Amino acid sequence: MRDGDRVSSAPSLLRASTSALRISTSSASVSSTHSRNSSQLISETNFTKLRNLSVNIREQREVIRRKRERIEGIIHDTDNFRDEADIESKKVEIAILQQKYNKSLNSIRMLTQARDDLLSRSDERDSRTNDLEVENQRMQEKVNSCEQRCQVPRESIRSRGADLVLRRRLMIRELYELFTIEVDRKVDFKLKRPCTCFSLDLINNLHLPYTNCLIGHSDIENEVVTAVGHVVHMLSVLSVILDHPLRYPVQFESSRSCVFDNVAPEKFVLSKIRSRSDRYHFEKGLELLGKNVAQIRSDCGLPCAKPERILFNLKELLLHLAGHARIVPKHKRPTLNAASPSSLLLVPKQLPPDLSDVLDPLEAAISPIRWREASPSDMNLNGHVVLSPSKRNAFCYSSYSVASQASSAS
């Protein structure tokens, strides 16, 4: 019999044993009463009945005893089953807790391993950091020593660069004085003119028309060709002064100057404009000269709105390079690099007050650049006063910036 059947049959057995006890008790009471009343009239039949009743009572008691033992066994088994169930549930709980413990233990082990790895990496990083700091300190010491060693050459290079810039500016001023450029001269229509230009651009009093207005200038071919020769000469000299190559190389040969287009490649001789083919080559060469001027202006950070006006663009460029006008480049250029032509755009500073007696005002107005022999008191002068790159023991004093600023302000 299963444990569940035992538990279900236990109440019925208790009820049966209880009824049997009641019957036996009632029978005993009846027999005792009857025996007291008729004790003297006991017969064999009554004795037999009593004996049978006694046997029945013993049997019933035995049955009750067995049922009680059976019930007690069932109850004991039930208690054991409950204990076993509790034990099994506890075992399940223990298994679950054991699994959680194992997972937690594995997590702790993994975290411990990760912590150890992080600590080892941190130690390695600290070691590398210390090594890098030591190496950085060594390199910094080397840099400082190199900086100290390079300080004197750097100052010398900076001073030489300033001298070079000033020398170039002076040479450009001389070039500007050699080739007088006049733009937008008004034409007197009362006088007879060989061309129909309303305003004239002149170089050394020689008319050079715009690159797109050569038609109608055949009668003054020699004048135009000579003017173009002057422009070629100026560009070649300016390229040498600035140490800056031209986009389209030029070759100065007076009235037979030429310009080269290295892309084509083709050579344009600037000597004739009478025939159509000669005028085409002349216009093409003149256009390349305009591109050369525009290229130098662009390298200096200056725009070129009208590239066909060669003399106007060239004059404005020379004025800016010579320091005649203050200009801010439209494009970003290395103005602090002496190798760049844009470095000449810097306007010199004014003369210090203690140098006001260096130049006579009248002489300064006539000749903005003067030289004089150096004296011991000139050794510590700065600003406008720089060592001449071409004269020994001589200093250059420039007052042109004051005059140019006054003229530009007016």
One Martini backbone bead per residue (centre of mass of N, CA, C, O) as a GRO file, in nm:
protein
  410
    1MET     BB    1   0.099   0.035   0.021
    2ARG     BB    2   0.069   0.351  -0.003
    3ASP     BB    3   0.098   0.649   0.164
    4GLY     BB    4  -0.173   0.775   0.070
    5ASP     BB    5  -0.361   0.531   0.147
    6ARG     BB    6  -0.291   0.532   0.444
    7VAL     BB    7  -0.395   0.812   0.513
    8SER     BB    8  -0.697   0.760   0.409
    9SER     BB    9  -0.751   0.487   0.604
   10ALA     BB   10  -0.721   0.586   0.901
   11PRO     BB   11  -1.010   0.696   0.987
   12SER     BB   12  -1.176   0.430   0.939
   13LEU     BB   13  -1.027   0.259   1.148
   14LEU     BB   14  -1.100   0.432   1.394
   15ARG     BB   15  -1.407   0.397   1.375
   16ALA     BB   16  -1.416   0.086   1.397
   17SER     BB   17  -1.278   0.060   1.676
   18THR     BB   18  -1.482   0.230   1.834
   19SER     BB   19  -1.736   0.052   1.784
   20ALA     BB   20  -1.621  -0.204   1.907
   21LEU     BB   21  -1.584  -0.094   2.194
   22ARG     BB   22  -1.879  -0.031   2.245
   23ILE     BB   23  -1.990  -0.315   2.211
   24SER     BB   24  -1.814  -0.452   2.428
   25THR     BB   25  -1.907  -0.277   2.661
   26SER     BB   26  -2.207  -0.338   2.645
   27SER     BB   27  -2.176  -0.641   2.673
   28ALA     BB   28  -2.038  -0.638   2.949
   29SER     BB   29  -2.263  -0.497   3.101
   30VAL     BB   30  -2.483  -0.704   3.043
   31SER     BB   31  -2.338  -0.955   3.156
   32SER     BB   32  -2.299  -0.849   3.441
   33THR     BB   33  -2.596  -0.808   3.509
   34HIS     BB   34  -2.689  -1.096   3.444
   35SER     BB   35  -2.499  -1.234   3.646
   36ARG     BB   36  -2.616  -1.101   3.901
   37ASN     BB   37  -2.912  -1.199   3.860
   38SER     BB   38  -2.816  -1.508   3.733
   39SER     BB   39  -2.584  -1.667   3.888
   40GLN     BB   40  -2.753  -1.920   3.973
   41LEU     BB   41  -2.861  -1.975   3.656
   42ILE     BB   42  -2.631  -2.117   3.533
   43SER     BB   43  -2.557  -2.248   3.229
   44GLU     BB   44  -2.427  -2.394   2.966
   45THR     BB   45  -2.527  -2.188   2.765
   46ASN     BB   46  -2.421  -1.942   2.906
   47PHE     BB   47  -2.129  -2.027   2.912
   48THR     BB   48  -2.100  -2.038   2.608
   49LYS     BB   49  -2.172  -1.748   2.557
   50LEU     BB   50  -1.950  -1.629   2.731
   51ARG     BB   51  -1.719  -1.759   2.587
   52ASN     BB   52  -1.778  -1.639   2.313
   53LEU     BB   53  -1.771  -1.348   2.407
   54SER     BB   54  -1.479  -1.357   2.507
   55VAL     BB   55  -1.360  -1.429   2.239
   56ASN     BB   56  -1.464  -1.183   2.091
   57ILE     BB   57  -1.328  -0.977   2.264
   58ARG     BB   58  -1.041  -1.068   2.208
   59GLU     BB   59  -1.060  -1.032   1.907
   60GLN     BB   60  -1.134  -0.735   1.910
   61ARG     BB   61  -0.881  -0.647   2.062
   62GLU     BB   62  -0.685  -0.752   1.851
   63VAL     BB   63  -0.793  -0.584   1.622
   64ILE     BB   64  -0.754  -0.314   1.759
   65ARG     BB   65  -0.453  -0.346   1.802
   66ARG     BB   66  -0.378  -0.378   1.505
   67LYS     BB   67  -0.508  -0.112   1.413
   68ARG     BB   68  -0.345   0.066   1.597
   69GLU     BB   69  -0.072  -0.018   1.484
   70ARG     BB   70  -0.139   0.060   1.201
   71ILE     BB   71  -0.198   0.357   1.257
   72GLU     BB   72   0.073   0.417   1.388
   73GLY     BB   73   0.233   0.342   1.134
   74ILE     BB   74   0.103   0.548   0.952
   75ILE     BB   75   0.179   0.792   1.121
   76HIS     BB   76   0.480   0.737   1.113
   77ASP     BB   77   0.502   0.741   0.806
   78THR     BB   78   0.394   1.027   0.773
   79ASP     BB   79   0.617   1.164   0.933
   80ASN     BB   80   0.842   1.058   0.756
   81PHE     BB   81   0.740   1.188   0.493
   82ARG     BB   82   0.761   1.477   0.590
   83ASP     BB   83   1.056   1.467   0.654
   84GLU     BB   84   1.142   1.389   0.369
   85ALA     BB   85   1.020   1.633   0.232
   86ASP     BB   86   1.187   1.838   0.387
   87ILE     BB   87   1.456   1.723   0.301
   88GLU     BB   88   1.418   1.758  -0.004
   89SER     BB   89   1.371   2.062   0.001
   90LYS     BB   90   1.641   2.124   0.134
   91LYS     BB   91   1.809   2.002  -0.090
   92VAL     BB   92   1.714   2.194  -0.309
   93GLU     BB   93   1.800   2.451  -0.168
   94ILE     BB   94   2.095   2.370  -0.145
   95ALA     BB   95   2.145   2.343  -0.449
   96ILE     BB   96   2.077   2.633  -0.521
   97LEU     BB   97   2.281   2.762  -0.327
   98GLN     BB   98   2.523   2.620  -0.453
   99GLN     BB   99   2.498   2.750  -0.729
  100LYS     BB  100   2.518   3.041  -0.631
  101TYR     BB  101   2.790   3.004  -0.499
  102ASN     BB  102   2.944   2.921  -0.752
  103LYS     BB  103   2.883   3.177  -0.911
  104SER     BB  104   3.001   3.372  -0.709
  105LEU     BB  105   3.281   3.245  -0.706
  106ASN     BB  106   3.337   3.289  -1.007
  107SER     BB  107   3.301   3.592  -1.002
  108ILE     BB  108   3.522   3.646  -0.796
  109ARG     BB  109   3.748   3.524  -0.963
  110MET     BB  110   3.715   3.707  -1.209
  111LEU     BB  111   3.748   3.974  -1.055
  112THR     BB  112   4.024   3.908  -0.944
  113GLN     BB  113   4.161   3.873  -1.218
  114ALA     BB  114   4.091   4.153  -1.326
  115ARG     BB  115   4.230   4.308  -1.099
  116ASP     BB  116   4.509   4.193  -1.151
  117ASP     BB  117   4.529   4.293  -1.440
  118LEU     BB  118   4.492   4.592  -1.375
  119LEU     BB  119   4.733   4.612  -1.186
  120SER     BB  120   4.943   4.527  -1.393
  121ARG     BB  121   4.878   4.747  -1.597
  122SER     BB  122   4.924   4.981  -1.406
  123ASP     BB  123   5.217   4.916  -1.355
  124GLU     BB  124   5.307   4.935  -1.648
  125ARG     BB  125   5.210   5.224  -1.694
  126ASP     BB  126   5.379   5.350  -1.473
  127SER     BB  127   5.644   5.260  -1.589
  128ARG     BB  128   5.614   5.399  -1.864
  129THR     BB  129   5.567   5.681  -1.750
  130ASN     BB  130   5.838   5.705  -1.613
  131ASP     BB  131   6.005   5.661  -1.865
  132LEU     BB  132   5.883   5.898  -2.024
  133GLU     BB  133   5.959   6.116  -1.824
  134VAL     BB  134   6.258   6.070  -1.842
  135GLU     BB  135   6.277   6.106  -2.149
  136ASN     BB  136   6.148   6.386  -2.153
  137GLN     BB  137   6.358   6.520  -1.979
  138ARG     BB  138   6.593   6.465  -2.164
  139MET     BB  139   6.476   6.602  -2.414
  140GLN     BB  140   6.438   6.878  -2.279
  141GLU     BB  141   6.734   6.921  -2.227
  142LYS     BB  142   6.817   6.905  -2.522
  143VAL     BB  143   6.634   7.133  -2.619
  144ASN     BB  144   6.755   7.351  -2.441
  145SER     BB  145   7.039   7.327  -2.549
  146CYS     BB  146   6.960   7.378  -2.845
  147GLU     BB  147   6.828   7.650  -2.790
  148GLN     BB  148   7.084   7.786  -2.691
  149ARG     BB  149   7.252   7.728  -2.949
  150CYS     BB  150   7.019   7.864  -3.148
  151GLN     BB  151   6.989   8.159  -3.058
  152VAL     BB  152   7.212   8.300  -3.213
  153PRO     BB  153   7.141   8.205  -3.503
  154ARG     BB  154   6.852   8.314  -3.495
  155GLU     BB  155   6.921   8.609  -3.456
  156SER     BB  156   7.092   8.625  -3.708
  157ILE     BB  157   6.874   8.543  -3.909
  158ARG     BB  158   6.675   8.765  -3.834
  159SER     BB  159   6.865   8.995  -3.901
  160ARG     BB  160   6.920   8.911  -4.192
  161GLY     BB  161   6.625   8.920  -4.280
  162ALA     BB  162   6.587   9.220  -4.225
  163ASP     BB  163   6.810   9.310  -4.415
  164LEU     BB  164   6.692   9.178  -4.669
  165VAL     BB  165   6.427   9.328  -4.674
  166LEU     BB  166   6.545   9.612  -4.688
  167ARG     BB  167   6.716   9.569  -4.939
  168ARG     BB  168   6.484   9.499  -5.125
  169ARG     BB  169   6.326   9.759  -5.084
  170LEU     BB  170   6.547   9.944  -5.195
  171MET     BB  171   6.568   9.813  -5.477
  172ILE     BB  172   6.270   9.864  -5.552
  173ARG     BB  173   6.289  10.169  -5.535
  174GLU     BB  174   6.500  10.195  -5.754
  175LEU     BB  175   6.329  10.061  -5.972
  176TYR     BB  176   6.096  10.268  -5.952
  177GLU     BB  177   6.282  10.511  -6.034
  178LEU     BB  178   6.376  10.404  -6.314
  179PHE     BB  179   6.065  10.321  -6.362
  180THR     BB  180   5.830  10.524  -6.470
  181ILE     BB  181   5.494  10.518  -6.353
  182GLU     BB  182   5.187  10.600  -6.531
  183VAL     BB  183   4.842  10.643  -6.454
  184ASP     BB  184   4.570  10.786  -6.581
  185ARG     BB  185   4.614  10.980  -6.814
  186LYS     BB  186   4.498  11.249  -6.946
  187VAL     BB  187   4.347  11.339  -7.245
  188ASP     BB  188   4.406  11.565  -7.502
  189PHE     BB  189   4.172  11.626  -7.752
  190LYS     BB  190   4.317  11.867  -7.904
  191LEU     BB  191   4.516  11.660  -7.956
  192LYS     BB  192   4.687  11.455  -8.155
  193ARG     BB  193   4.625  11.100  -8.175
  194PRO     BB  194   4.715  10.762  -8.260
  195CYS     BB  195   4.495  10.698  -8.042
  196THR     BB  196   4.175  10.604  -7.854
  197CYS     BB  197   4.255  10.666  -7.571
  198PHE     BB  198   4.141  10.811  -7.267
  199SER     BB  199   4.377  10.664  -7.110
  200LEU     BB  200   4.713  10.653  -6.978
  201ASP     BB  201   4.980  10.411  -6.972
  202LEU     BB  202   5.306  10.470  -6.835
  203ILE     BB  203   5.660  10.406  -6.928
  204ASN     BB  204   5.875  10.633  -6.967
  205ASN     BB  205   5.662  10.781  -7.162
  206LEU     BB  206   5.530  10.501  -7.252
  207HIS     BB  207   5.281  10.348  -7.421
  208LEU     BB  208   5.056  10.098  -7.264
  209PRO     BB  209   4.820   9.905  -7.336
  210TYR     BB  210   4.591   9.702  -7.315
  211THR     BB  211   4.555   9.368  -7.393
  212ASN     BB  212   4.249   9.442  -7.532
  213CYS     BB  213   4.383   9.732  -7.694
  214LEU     BB  214   4.572   9.703  -7.970
  215ILE     BB  215   4.387   9.822  -8.149
  216GLY     BB  216   4.522  10.119  -8.301
  217HIS     BB  217   4.868  10.080  -8.251
  218SER     BB  218   5.045  10.070  -8.519
  219ASP     BB  219   5.175  10.366  -8.523
  220ILE     BB  220   5.311  10.280  -8.217
  221GLU     BB  221   5.498  10.026  -8.214
  222ASN     BB  222   5.768  10.115  -8.087
  223GLU     BB  223   5.651  10.217  -7.820
  224VAL     BB  224   5.515   9.954  -7.728
  225VAL     BB  225   5.765   9.770  -7.743
  226THR     BB  226   5.936   9.932  -7.543
  227ALA     BB  227   5.743   9.910  -7.305
  228VAL     BB  228   5.754   9.602  -7.292
  229GLY     BB  229   6.059   9.587  -7.239
  230HIS     BB  230   6.042   9.728  -6.963
  231VAL     BB  231   5.861   9.519  -6.830
  232VAL     BB  232   6.050   9.280  -6.865
  233HIS     BB  233   6.282   9.405  -6.708
  234MET     BB  234   6.133   9.442  -6.441
  235LEU     BB  235   6.055   9.144  -6.395
  236SER     BB  236   6.340   9.025  -6.395
  237VAL     BB  237   6.450   9.199  -6.162
  238LEU     BB  238   6.230   9.127  -5.953
  239SER     BB  239   6.294   8.823  -5.950
  240VAL     BB  240   6.583   8.860  -5.842
  241ILE     BB  241   6.525   9.017  -5.583
  242LEU     BB  242   6.309   8.797  -5.471
  243ASP     BB  243   6.374   8.508  -5.550
  244HIS     BB  244   6.133   8.466  -5.782
  245PRO     BB  245   5.966   8.285  -5.987
  246LEU     BB  246   5.814   8.267  -6.285
  247ARG     BB  247   5.560   8.132  -6.457
  248TYR     BB  248   5.667   8.300  -6.713
  249PRO     BB  249   5.933   8.319  -6.875
  250VAL     BB  250   6.182   8.567  -6.940
  251GLN     BB  251   6.345   8.771  -7.211
  252PHE     BB  252   6.578   9.020  -7.236
  253GLU     BB  253   6.584   9.221  -7.571
  254SER     BB  254   6.441   9.466  -7.567
  255SER     BB  255   6.256   9.475  -7.865
  256ARG     BB  256   6.303   9.131  -7.839
  257SER     BB  257   6.132   9.026  -7.635
  258CYS     BB  258   6.035   8.733  -7.434
  259VAL     BB  259   5.795   8.465  -7.382
  260PHE     BB  260   5.723   8.162  -7.198
  261ASP     BB  261   5.539   7.856  -7.263
  262ASN     BB  262   5.567   7.552  -7.093
  263VAL     BB  263   5.299   7.408  -7.176
  264ALA     BB  264   5.282   7.395  -7.487
  265PRO     BB  265   5.534   7.495  -7.610
  266GLU     BB  266   5.613   7.859  -7.627
  267LYS     BB  267   5.719   8.147  -7.819
  268PHE     BB  268   5.699   8.508  -7.750
  269VAL     BB  269   5.745   8.780  -7.950
  270LEU     BB  270   5.788   9.139  -7.859
  271SER     BB  271   5.785   9.327  -8.175
  272LYS     BB  272   5.495   9.291  -8.324
  273ILE     BB  273   5.153   9.450  -8.452
  274ARG     BB  274   5.052   9.473  -8.748
  275SER     BB  275   4.986   9.202  -8.793
  276ARG     BB  276   4.782   8.952  -8.706
  277SER     BB  277   4.989   8.740  -8.610
  278ASP     BB  278   5.163   8.934  -8.443
  279ARG     BB  279   4.933   9.034  -8.259
  280TYR     BB  280   4.870   8.762  -8.135
  281HIS     BB  281   5.148   8.713  -8.005
  282PHE     BB  282   5.150   8.976  -7.847
  283GLU     BB  283   4.894   8.930  -7.680
  284LYS     BB  284   4.987   8.665  -7.552
  285GLY     BB  285   5.245   8.776  -7.416
  286LEU     BB  286   5.097   9.001  -7.256
  287GLU     BB  287   4.922   8.804  -7.096
  288LEU     BB  288   5.159   8.660  -6.953
  289LEU     BB  289   5.261   8.911  -6.809
  290GLY     BB  290   5.002   8.954  -6.645
  291LYS     BB  291   5.028   8.678  -6.498
  292ASN     BB  292   5.291   8.742  -6.354
  293VAL     BB  293   5.185   8.975  -6.187
  294ALA     BB  294   4.952   8.814  -6.056
  295GLN     BB  295   5.137   8.609  -5.919
  296ILE     BB  296   5.291   8.800  -5.730
  297ARG     BB  297   5.041   8.912  -5.592
  298SER     BB  298   4.939   8.640  -5.483
  299ASP     BB  299   5.203   8.579  -5.316
  300CYS     BB  300   5.132   8.854  -5.143
  301GLY     BB  301   4.801   8.875  -5.112
  302LEU     BB  302   4.703   9.011  -5.382
  303PRO     BB  303   4.479   9.123  -5.582
  304CYS     BB  304   4.342   9.086  -5.939
  305ALA     BB  305   4.096   9.243  -6.112
  306LYS     BB  306   4.292   9.369  -6.363
  307PRO     BB  307   4.503   9.202  -6.574
  308GLU     BB  308   4.517   9.405  -6.829
  309ARG     BB  309   4.662   9.608  -6.618
  310ILE     BB  310   4.985   9.610  -6.591
  311LEU     BB  311   5.088   9.886  -6.479
  312PHE     BB  312   4.897   9.912  -6.242
  313ASN     BB  313   4.975   9.646  -6.097
  314LEU     BB  314   5.281   9.702  -6.084
  315LYS     BB  315   5.275   9.965  -5.923
  316GLU     BB  316   5.122   9.862  -5.676
  317LEU     BB  317   5.325   9.643  -5.605
  318LEU     BB  318   5.575   9.829  -5.565
  319LEU     BB  319   5.454  10.003  -5.342
  320HIS     BB  320   5.418   9.772  -5.137
  321LEU     BB  321   5.712   9.658  -5.141
  322ALA     BB  322   5.844   9.952  -5.070
  323GLY     BB  323   5.649  10.090  -4.840
  324HIS     BB  324   5.427  10.318  -4.941
  325ALA     BB  325   5.205  10.115  -4.821
  326ARG     BB  326   4.947   9.997  -4.637
  327ILE     BB  327   4.893   9.637  -4.610
  328VAL     BB  328   4.654   9.369  -4.619
  329PRO     BB  329   4.632   9.060  -4.683
  330LYS     BB  330   4.384   8.861  -4.830
  331HIS     BB  331   4.585   8.633  -4.786
  332LYS     BB  332   4.757   8.374  -4.661
  333ARG     BB  333   5.091   8.460  -4.563
  334PRO     BB  334   5.448   8.446  -4.513
  335THR     BB  335   5.546   8.741  -4.371
  336LEU     BB  336   5.795   8.620  -4.178
  337ASN     BB  337   5.930   8.525  -4.443
  338ALA     BB  338   6.206   8.615  -4.626
  339ALA     BB  339   6.144   8.422  -4.883
  340SER     BB  340   5.895   8.593  -4.909
  341PRO     BB  341   5.738   8.856  -5.073
  342SER     BB  342   5.537   8.930  -4.829
  343SER     BB  343   5.758   9.057  -4.633
  344LEU     BB  344   5.751   9.351  -4.784
  345LEU     BB  345   5.466   9.461  -4.662
  346LEU     BB  346   5.610   9.585  -4.438
  347VAL     BB  347   5.605   9.865  -4.246
  348PRO     BB  348   5.802  10.079  -4.128
  349LYS     BB  349   5.906  10.239  -3.871
  350GLN     BB  350   5.949  10.496  -3.689
  351LEU     BB  351   6.136  10.726  -3.573
  352PRO     BB  352   6.292  10.802  -3.314
  353PRO     BB  353   6.330  11.084  -3.126
  354ASP     BB  354   6.659  11.057  -3.101
  355LEU     BB  355   6.663  11.065  -3.448
  356SER     BB  356   6.581  11.360  -3.560
  357ASP     BB  357   6.894  11.455  -3.632
  358VAL     BB  358   6.984  11.276  -3.876
  359LEU     BB  359   6.774  11.435  -4.054
  360ASP     BB  360   6.691  11.650  -4.273
  361PRO     BB  361   6.389  11.749  -4.374
  362LEU     BB  362   6.462  11.819  -4.668
  363GLU     BB  363   6.631  11.565  -4.727
  364ALA     BB  364   6.404  11.363  -4.657
  365ALA     BB  365   6.212  11.456  -4.886
  366ILE     BB  366   6.410  11.400  -5.121
  367SER     BB  367   6.569  11.160  -4.949
  368PRO     BB  368   6.458  10.878  -4.777
  369ILE     BB  369   6.756  10.762  -4.827
  370ARG     BB  370   7.033  10.719  -4.601
  371TRP     BB  371   7.387  10.748  -4.543
  372ARG     BB  372   7.617  10.667  -4.272
  373GLU     BB  373   7.848  10.659  -4.055
  374ALA     BB  374   7.933  10.481  -3.793
  375SER     BB  375   7.884  10.487  -3.444
  376PRO     BB  376   7.895  10.393  -3.117
  377SER     BB  377   7.590  10.497  -3.068
  378ASP     BB  378   7.466  10.287  -3.302
  379MET     BB  379   7.468   9.992  -3.177
  380ASN     BB  380   7.162  10.023  -3.016
  381LEU     BB  381   6.990  10.048  -3.260
  382ASN     BB  382   6.655  10.051  -3.377
  383GLY     BB  383   6.432   9.979  -3.628
  384HIS     BB  384   6.541  10.169  -3.889
  385VAL     BB  385   6.818  10.071  -3.783
  386VAL     BB  386   7.049   9.911  -4.000
  387LEU     BB  387   7.262   9.708  -4.137
  388SER     BB  388   7.441   9.718  -4.408
  389PRO     BB  389   7.480   9.487  -4.681
  390SER     BB  390   7.690   9.691  -4.866
  391LYS     BB  391   7.814   9.844  -4.609
  392ARG     BB  392   8.068   9.927  -4.409
  393ASN     BB  393   7.994  10.078  -4.129
  394ALA     BB  394   7.674  10.115  -4.195
  395PHE     BB  395   7.368  10.304  -4.193
  396CYS     BB  396   7.010  10.296  -4.222
  397TYR     BB  397   6.781  10.570  -4.286
  398SER     BB  398   6.423  10.574  -4.270
  399SER     BB  399   6.149  10.818  -4.375
  400TYR     BB  400   5.925  10.710  -4.570
  401SER     BB  401   5.686  10.623  -4.389
  402VAL     BB  402   5.598  10.903  -4.304
  403ALA     BB  403   5.539  11.016  -4.586
  404SER     BB  404   5.347  10.789  -4.681
  405GLN     BB  405   5.137  10.825  -4.457
  406ALA     BB  406   5.074  11.119  -4.518
  407SER     BB  407   4.987  11.073  -4.815
  408SER     BB  408   4.768  10.857  -4.757
  409ALA     BB  409   4.599  11.037  -4.565
  410SER     BB  410   4.556  11.265  -4.792
   0.00000   0.00000   0.00000
